[in-house]
Amino acid sequence: MNRRINLIIAWLLFNMSASWAQEDPVPVDHNQHSVAAGRKGGDAKAEGKSLTTPQEIAMESMPGMDHSGMNHRGGESISMQGGSAPPDARDPNAYSDGYDFGPILRPQMGDEDNFGALLVDRLESATTHGSTAMTYDWQAWFGNTYDRALVRAEGDIDGGTFKDARNELLWAHAITAYWDTQLGVRYDSGKGTDRGWFAFGVQGTAPYWIYVEATAYVNQQGRTSFRLETEYDLLLTQRLILQPRIEMNVYSHRDDSRNVSSGLSDFSGGLRLRYEILREFAPYVGVEWASKFGTAANNLQTAGGNASGTLFVAGVHFWF
């Protein structure tokens, strides 16, 4: 009985040693092995190359591929592109692969349409020292987003006649989203000698939404002039708006017939409070201070008038 037990134990030990020998083989040195031993032209070690990355090993194991045009960087394979386009390449500027609209009219973009508008900024009655005069200030334009014809007019009507009138016909071109350059002519009529001018200026919205008209003028007599007008809409509510406004005119030569002096000839500034019954229609009331300077002021005082004064105004602002 003991003999049988000894034989069974010896047999188990023999089988266990054989399995351990299979799980723990003798270490083998692979440094002398060539991974690309079967590559055409010999192994890499014989050519003095060292295969250190998986990409290089994979490339060496693929004998039929030309890898000279590939750039291996950061473990990625990147194909180099460039050179001339093939003869059958599509024209990038051709519309819809060369097809056009045929008999159908080409669609027109929104910035190609022509529009028109009329803005009457001031149509008011101005009262001072018991006298009343009518003042108007409007502009109308027609054109597209970038180019348009512009008409501006401003003046006073006293006793049914034009006391002073400025009329301008301009061509406006947009240079930015908020500014137009303007080129055209101006014609002054009413009291005194009529004058014609060439005009160049800018019109638009400055930072903080300040409206600006700045225009320079020159005429055939060598006279020059500069006019500046600014406005700002201060929203007290969504419909109640307080508008500060200033305007000034500068001339190079005096013109007694039109009551104009050299240098700063006149300045006016005021406040108008309007209520927009509709966005397109708003009555207003306000107060304005106006003054003449230089020889223009002297001429008024000599004639018994006032060179400066305060005016109370009431009028309407509308556009369509």
HUZI-V454551 format. One record per backbone hydrogen bond with DSSP energy under -1.0 kcal/mol. CO is the residue of the C=O (numbers start at 0). NH is the residue of the N-H. E is the energy in kcal/mol with one decimal. If there is no record, write none. Layout:
co-><CO CO>
nh-><NH NH>
e-><E E>
This chain:
co-><0 1 2 3 4 5 6 7 8 9 10 11 12 13 14 15 16 17 18 19 29 33 35 38 43 44 52 53 54 55 56 58 61 66 68 70 72 75 77 85 90 95 100 108 114 116 117 118 119 121 122 123 124 125 126 127 130 132 133 134 135 136 136 137 138 139 140 141 142 145 146 147 148 149 150 151 152 153 154 155 155 156 157 160 162 163 164 165 166 167 168 169 170 171 172 177 178 178 179 180 181 182 183 184 185 186 187 188 194 196 197 198 199 200 201 202 203 205 205 209 210 211 212 213 214 215 216 217 218 222 223 224 225 226 227 228 229 230 233 238 239 239 240 241 242 243 244 245 246 247 248 248 249 250 254 259 262 264 265 266 267 268 269 270 271 272 273 274 277 279 280 281 282 283 284 285 286 287 288 289 290 292 293 294 295 296 297 298 299 300 306 308 310 311 312 313 314 316 317>
nh-><4 5 6 7 8 9 10 11 12 13 14 15 16 17 18 19 20 21 22 23 32 36 38 41 48 47 56 57 58 59 60 61 64 69 79 77 75 72 70 88 93 98 103 111 142 140 319 138 317 136 315 134 313 132 311 130 127 125 156 123 154 120 121 152 118 150 116 148 114 173 143 171 141 169 139 167 137 165 135 162 163 133 160 157 190 155 188 153 186 151 184 149 182 147 180 204 174 175 202 172 200 170 198 168 196 166 194 164 187 185 217 183 215 181 213 179 211 208 209 205 230 203 228 201 226 199 224 197 221 218 251 216 249 214 247 212 245 210 241 275 235 236 273 233 271 231 269 229 267 227 264 265 225 262 259 254 250 292 248 290 246 288 244 286 242 284 240 276 280 318 277 316 274 314 272 312 270 310 268 308 266 295 297 298 299 300 301 302 304 303 291 289 287 126 285 124 283 281 119>
e-><-1.8 -2.3 -2.1 -2.2 -2.2 -2.4 -2.2 -2.1 -2.3 -2.0 -2.0 -2.3 -2.0 -1.6 -1.8 -2.0 -1.8 -1.3 -1.8 -1.4 -1.6 -1.3 -1.9 -1.4 -2.4 -1.2 -2.1 -2.5 -2.5 -2.6 -1.3 -1.4 -1.1 -1.4 -1.1 -2.1 -1.3 -1.6 -2.0 -1.8 -1.4 -1.5 -1.9 -1.6 -2.8 -2.1 -2.1 -2.3 -1.7 -2.2 -1.7 -2.7 -1.4 -2.3 -2.1 -2.3 -2.4 -3.0 -3.1 -2.3 -1.9 -1.2 -2.0 -2.5 -3.0 -3.1 -2.1 -2.9 -3.4 -2.5 -2.3 -2.9 -2.1 -3.2 -2.4 -3.1 -2.4 -3.1 -2.1 -2.1 -1.1 -2.7 -1.2 -2.4 -1.6 -2.3 -2.0 -2.2 -2.9 -2.1 -2.3 -3.0 -1.6 -2.1 -2.9 -1.8 -2.2 -1.5 -2.1 -2.6 -2.1 -2.7 -3.0 -2.2 -2.8 -2.1 -1.4 -1.9 -3.2 -2.5 -1.7 -2.3 -3.2 -2.8 -2.4 -2.5 -2.8 -1.0 -1.0 -3.3 -1.8 -2.1 -2.4 -2.6 -2.7 -2.3 -2.1 -3.4 -1.7 -2.0 -2.4 -2.9 -2.8 -2.3 -2.2 -2.6 -2.0 -2.3 -2.8 -2.3 -2.0 -1.9 -2.7 -3.0 -1.6 -1.6 -2.5 -2.2 -2.5 -2.2 -2.2 -1.2 -2.6 -3.4 -2.4 -3.0 -2.3 -2.4 -1.8 -2.4 -2.5 -3.1 -2.2 -2.1 -3.2 -1.9 -2.7 -1.3 -1.2 -1.7 -2.0 -3.0 -2.3 -2.2 -3.3 -2.4 -2.5 -3.6 -2.4 -2.2 -2.2 -1.0 -1.9 -2.6 -1.7 -2.2 -2.3 -1.7 -3.2 -1.1 -2.7 -2.3 -2.8 -2.3 -2.4 -2.6 -2.5 -2.7 -2.9>
